[in-house]
Amino acid sequence: MSQPPSERGAEIGRRIGVGLMYGLWRPRVLGAWKVPASGPVIFAPNHSHNLDGPMVIGVAPRASHFLVKKEAFIGPVGTFMVRTGQIAVDRTSTDRTAIARALGVLENGGVLGIFPEGTRGEGDFASLRAGLAYFAVRSGAPIVPVAVLGSSERRGRLIKGLPPLRSRVDVVFGDPFEAGDGSGRRTRKALDEATERIQKNLAAHLDHARRLTGRPPTGA
């Protein structure tokens, strides 16, 4: 199996993220205590803005390794992402190297971050890809839903593509849950059923997070 990315690098990335996220914005983190303190975990955040991944990396209580499209790994930013334990994935094919590295993170008891929607969108978990179900069922790792709210705010921002500096961004961690049915099956039907369970859990968490933070259903 391919070598998993550096855990030490991911911890360094988390510490850098703490400084950047809290220095530039005002994150309000809720439910971080729900993240298991040890053992394999999968973070499943909604995705409406490029800031979502770095924000979760910076505010989470554990270092994490996110699956990120390979197109983002360019120049100094790409080098930094590799050194801080992030995993490049080719979304146009079955990227066996990325899959092996991601499974290696979980087998070593680490935290893997996956955007269930596959790409940026409305960030409402309305359409999920099967990748999250595969990693959850294959590894048996619990999924922790994460709602990032406020990252796509456009009003008053000074830097194009980023929410206003010093604006509040809410990050709400939910209760861990198992995606599989306990049978250990990895058939297409089992993965489809797991994806359906995941979608229901993530959507319910997002609704709860919006009520908890007072964020509107759309345009958060």
C-alpha positions as CSV (number, residue, x, y, z in Angstrom):
1,M,0.0,0.0,0.0
2,S,1.2,3.5,-0.8
3,Q,2.7,5.4,2.1
4,P,0.2,7.5,4.0
5,P,0.9,11.2,4.2
6,S,2.9,12.6,7.2
7,E,1.0,12.9,10.4
8,R,3.6,15.3,11.7
9,G,3.1,17.4,8.6
10,A,-0.7,17.4,9.2
11,E,-0.2,18.6,12.7
12,I,2.1,21.4,11.5
13,G,-0.6,22.3,9.0
14,R,-3.2,22.4,11.7
15,R,-1.1,24.8,13.8
16,I,-0.5,27.1,10.9
17,G,-4.2,26.9,10.1
18,V,-5.1,27.9,13.7
19,G,-3.1,31.1,13.3
20,L,-4.4,32.0,9.8
21,M,-8.1,31.2,10.5
22,Y,-8.3,32.9,13.8
23,G,-6.1,35.8,12.6
24,L,-8.1,36.6,9.5
25,W,-11.6,35.6,10.5
26,R,-13.6,35.0,13.7
27,P,-14.4,31.2,13.7
28,R,-17.0,30.1,16.1
29,V,-16.5,26.3,16.7
30,L,-19.3,24.2,18.2
31,G,-19.3,20.5,19.0
32,A,-15.5,20.0,18.7
33,W,-15.8,17.7,21.8
34,K,-17.8,15.3,19.7
35,V,-14.7,14.4,17.6
36,P,-13.2,11.1,18.9
37,A,-9.9,11.8,20.6
38,S,-8.2,8.9,19.0
39,G,-8.7,6.3,16.3
40,P,-9.7,6.6,12.7
41,V,-12.2,9.3,11.9
42,I,-13.7,10.8,8.6
43,F,-14.6,14.5,8.6
44,A,-17.4,15.1,6.1
45,P,-17.9,18.9,5.6
46,N,-20.3,20.7,3.3
47,H,-18.6,22.6,0.6
48,S,-19.6,26.0,-0.8
49,H,-16.3,27.8,-0.7
50,N,-12.6,27.2,-1.1
51,L,-12.0,28.3,2.5
52,D,-14.0,25.4,3.9
53,G,-11.1,22.9,3.9
54,P,-8.5,25.2,5.4
55,M,-11.1,26.4,8.0
56,V,-11.8,22.8,9.1
57,I,-8.1,21.9,9.2
58,G,-7.4,25.0,11.3
59,V,-10.2,24.7,13.9
60,A,-10.5,20.9,14.3
61,P,-9.2,19.4,17.5
62,R,-7.2,16.8,15.5
63,A,-4.8,17.1,12.6
64,S,-6.5,16.0,9.4
65,H,-5.6,14.9,5.8
66,F,-8.0,16.1,3.1
67,L,-8.5,14.6,-0.3
68,V,-8.1,17.6,-2.6
69,K,-8.3,17.8,-6.4
70,K,-4.9,17.5,-8.0
71,E,-5.4,20.8,-9.9
72,A,-5.0,22.6,-6.6
73,F,-1.4,21.3,-6.1
74,I,0.4,23.9,-8.2
75,G,3.5,26.0,-7.3
76,P,4.4,26.8,-3.7
77,V,0.8,26.2,-2.5
78,G,1.0,22.6,-3.9
79,T,4.3,22.0,-2.1
80,F,2.8,23.3,1.1
81,M,-0.2,21.1,0.8
82,V,1.9,18.0,0.3
83,R,4.2,18.8,3.2
84,T,1.1,19.4,5.5
85,G,-0.3,15.9,4.7
86,Q,-3.0,16.7,2.2
87,I,-3.7,14.1,-0.5
88,A,-4.0,15.0,-4.2
89,V,-6.7,13.1,-6.1
90,D,-7.3,12.8,-9.8
91,R,-11.1,13.1,-10.1
92,T,-11.2,12.0,-13.8
93,S,-10.3,8.4,-13.0
94,T,-10.0,5.8,-10.3
95,D,-6.9,7.2,-8.5
96,R,-5.6,4.2,-6.8
97,T,-2.6,6.0,-5.3
98,A,-4.9,8.5,-3.6
99,I,-7.2,5.8,-2.4
100,A,-4.3,3.8,-0.9
101,R,-2.9,6.9,0.9
102,A,-6.4,7.8,2.2
103,L,-7.0,4.3,3.5
104,G,-3.5,4.3,5.0
105,V,-4.4,7.4,7.0
106,L,-7.4,5.6,8.5
107,E,-5.5,2.3,9.1
108,N,-2.9,4.3,11.1
109,G,-5.7,5.8,13.2
110,G,-5.7,9.2,11.6
111,V,-8.3,11.7,10.4
112,L,-9.3,11.8,6.8
113,G,-11.3,14.7,5.4
114,I,-13.6,14.2,2.4
115,F,-16.1,16.6,0.8
116,P,-19.1,14.3,0.2
117,E,-20.4,16.5,-2.6
118,G,-17.2,16.1,-4.5
119,T,-16.9,19.7,-5.5
120,R,-18.1,23.1,-4.5
121,G,-21.8,23.8,-4.8
122,E,-24.6,24.9,-2.7
123,G,-23.1,23.2,0.3
124,D,-26.4,21.6,1.3
125,F,-25.4,17.9,1.0
126,A,-28.2,17.5,-1.7
127,S,-26.0,15.4,-4.0
128,L,-23.4,13.0,-2.7
129,R,-20.8,10.9,-4.5
130,A,-20.1,7.4,-3.4
131,G,-16.5,8.0,-2.4
132,L,-17.3,8.8,1.2
133,A,-19.4,5.6,1.6
134,Y,-16.5,3.6,0.2
135,F,-13.9,4.8,2.6
136,A,-16.3,4.6,5.6
137,V,-17.5,1.1,4.8
138,R,-14.0,-0.2,3.8
139,S,-12.3,1.2,6.9
140,G,-15.1,1.0,9.5
141,A,-14.2,4.5,10.6
142,P,-17.0,6.7,12.0
143,I,-18.1,9.8,10.1
144,V,-18.2,13.1,11.8
145,P,-20.4,15.6,9.9
146,V,-19.1,19.1,9.8
147,A,-21.2,22.2,8.8
148,V,-19.2,25.3,7.7
149,L,-21.5,28.3,7.6
150,G,-20.6,31.8,6.6
151,S,-17.6,31.0,4.3
152,S,-19.5,32.0,1.2
153,E,-20.6,35.4,2.5
154,R,-19.9,38.0,-0.2
155,R,-20.9,41.3,1.4
156,G,-18.1,43.7,2.3
157,R,-15.2,41.4,1.5
158,L,-11.9,43.1,0.6
159,I,-10.2,40.2,-1.0
160,K,-11.9,38.6,-4.0
161,G,-12.9,35.0,-3.4
162,L,-12.8,35.2,0.4
163,P,-15.4,36.2,3.0
164,P,-14.9,39.6,4.7
165,L,-11.9,39.7,7.0
166,R,-12.8,39.4,10.6
167,S,-16.3,38.1,9.7
168,R,-17.7,35.2,11.7
169,V,-17.6,31.7,10.2
170,D,-19.4,29.0,12.1
171,V,-18.0,25.4,12.2
172,V,-20.3,22.9,13.8
173,F,-19.1,19.3,14.4
174,G,-21.8,16.7,14.7
175,D,-22.2,13.3,16.4
176,P,-20.1,10.5,14.9
177,F,-22.1,7.8,13.1
178,E,-21.4,4.5,11.2
179,A,-22.2,4.4,7.5
180,G,-22.3,0.7,7.1
181,D,-25.1,-1.7,8.3
182,G,-22.7,-3.8,10.3
183,S,-22.5,-6.6,7.8
184,G,-19.2,-5.5,6.3
185,R,-20.5,-5.8,2.8
186,R,-18.9,-3.7,0.1
187,T,-21.2,-4.5,-2.8
188,R,-22.6,-1.7,-5.0
189,K,-26.0,-2.1,-3.3
190,A,-24.4,-1.8,0.2
191,L,-22.5,1.3,-0.8
192,D,-25.7,2.8,-2.3
193,E,-27.5,2.1,0.9
194,A,-24.6,3.6,2.9
195,T,-24.6,6.7,0.8
196,E,-28.3,7.2,1.5
197,R,-27.7,6.8,5.2
198,I,-24.9,9.3,5.0
199,Q,-27.0,11.8,3.1
200,K,-29.7,11.7,5.7
201,N,-27.3,12.1,8.6
202,L,-25.4,15.0,7.0
203,A,-28.6,16.9,5.9
204,A,-30.0,16.5,9.4
205,H,-26.8,17.8,10.9
206,L,-26.8,20.8,8.6
207,D,-30.3,21.7,9.5
208,H,-29.4,21.4,13.2
209,A,-26.3,23.6,12.7
210,R,-28.3,26.3,10.9
211,R,-30.8,26.4,13.7
212,L,-28.1,26.4,16.3
213,T,-26.2,29.3,14.7
214,G,-29.1,31.2,13.4
215,R,-27.9,30.9,9.8
216,P,-30.5,31.1,7.1
217,P,-31.2,28.0,5.0
218,T,-29.6,29.5,1.9
219,G,-27.0,32.2,1.3
220,A,-25.3,31.4,4.6
